Amino acid sequence: MIESNIIYNDKKDCQIINFENINFKLVSGLSIQHLKIAFKTFGELNADKTNAILICHALTGDQYVTGKNPITNKDGWWSRMVGPNKPIDTNIFFVISSNVLGGCAGSTGPKERNPKTNKPYGGNFPSITIKDMVKAQTYLIDSLKIKKLFSVIGGSMGAMQALQWSIDYPERIETIIHIAGALKHSTQNIAFNEVGRQAIMNDPLWLNGNYHLENKVPERGLSVARMIGHITYLSEDAMHRKFGRKLQSRDIISFGFDADFQIESYLRYQGRSFVERFDANSYLYLTRAMDYFDHSDSYQKSIEFSYKPNNHIRYLIISFTSDWLFPTNENKTIVETLNYLSKQVSFIEIETDKGHDSFLLDEPELDFVTKGFLENNKVLDK
Amino acid sequence: MNKRKSIRKDWKLIESLISQNARLLDIGCGEGELIQLLKKNLNANTHGIELNAELAQKAIAKGLSVIHGDAEKDLKQYSNQSFDYVILSQTLQAMMKPRDILAELLRIGGKAIVSFPNFGHWKIRLQLLLLGKMPVTEGLPFAWYDTPNIHFFTLKDFQNLCKEMNIIIEKSIGLTSQGKQFIIKNNIISSNLFTHEAIFLLSYQNFEPIKIKTANKIFAKNSAIVS
């Protein structure tokens, strides 16, 4: 096992594991000298270490899956899903949640110090992929001395990680729950990401990614990127239902470019508040990692011809009817491939108008299926 | 519900047709009660497909491998002969293209177990004859305008279709409306009259693979040489 040390970070209210001088090799060919992963755990690991669940976060998520997030002072991003007696029940399961490689909540990423220069990596951070993120997670799991995860669960970019786990380390997982993901990042998704990145890189304060050195933040670019992203996470129906054409704190239109409409004001608010908690470079690197994700040609072969056992894995694939970012048909391609290969797969499409973000919102069917799938497969396991 | 009761009646029968540790697919598995039973009693490796989202969710929440999907569209994703048994219980009459489904069952499964209500039952014949209205019975409890059963057929119709498709009927069991079991014999008129519900175990005619000798070598896709 690779040597590491774990320290508790008071300010961040999480644990940080350090792997020093390991030259963590990336898919790009480059490597990272020290690897650092910020993580949190919930519940108790049982004696035979068979109840561990890894939750992978989406693009702008973090290790604060439940409980208080000390950065935003709000509840964790999946508080309604994870906790005692909740769908992912921490009375039964030991939940691990880590900040992805390239993120900005304490794991190695562009915001962190480059040991070679003693300054933040900034724009010099190497390009990363979903495969690299997952590999980094295995280092953490190894250090926790867990051989096999009972489940890997994630939505969106988290679903990509879960899928990558099942491809690269099938022997180390029992089940996966893949929510609103795909075998590949679609052309349209790459296009949206590119607009977001252009907004950031065209902000005069971005400074080729080295804004940290000048104590600047490309706030405008990042907030525009967030506004675009946010539109793609919703659906037309949900937006209409929530905002319609309602005006924001005025009775008549201004004939100007203030935020006349509620939707404008809402997006501006989303953009502004995002800047306070997220790093612009991380946004660039992580969206890029998503863009590079593509198993569309290789998925079937990678399972069929894997020398690692994968027949034992029980897959649960979930999609949402109004999700146009990772639509049902993209999720279903995974199901079809798995069925073609005679794997143990379950699939459900949940009817909702809340769009891609449904997985983060109140969807009782998602809760019901997740809870039953996990707990009954745990029983069948024994 | 009447339908429920009669389905349960045929479960025991279906179980008796399946071997231990079999790999099977239940089409229209509902909440997965049947596959749960087969998993428990036969240690079967079970899979299900269910059109109704709520039922599919219930099945998945039991820890069963179940796909929310439409058999008429989604069977094509399974590869040839990937199951030992494919079960189609009380559903064939509700399919758009029963013949295609039947062919699909035996493409993906070594054996197919098909059960259906017999439209040739004497009560049904009598109703049509005497009342001149579409029959409504215990096993077919719906009025004509809201029935999910869009293709009515009799025992004899089914036997004829199997013959036409070169499908072997390995076993055929009838249930009377009283739930009495009997072996359906071919060409006996009384079978068709008294079978309320029929359960068939089907397989394909076994064809010997034809070997063609040739001097030419065939170059397959990856230019591996197959002679």
Interface residues (C-beta under 8 A of the other chain):
Chain A: R314 L316 V335 E336 N339 Y340 L341 S342 Q344 V345 S346 F347 I348 E349 I350 E351 E365 F368 V369 K371 G372 F373 E375 N376 N377 V379 L380
Chain B: R23 N45 H47 A53 A56 Q57 K58 I60 A61 K62 G63 L64 S65 V66 I67 H68 G69 Q77 Y78 S79 S82
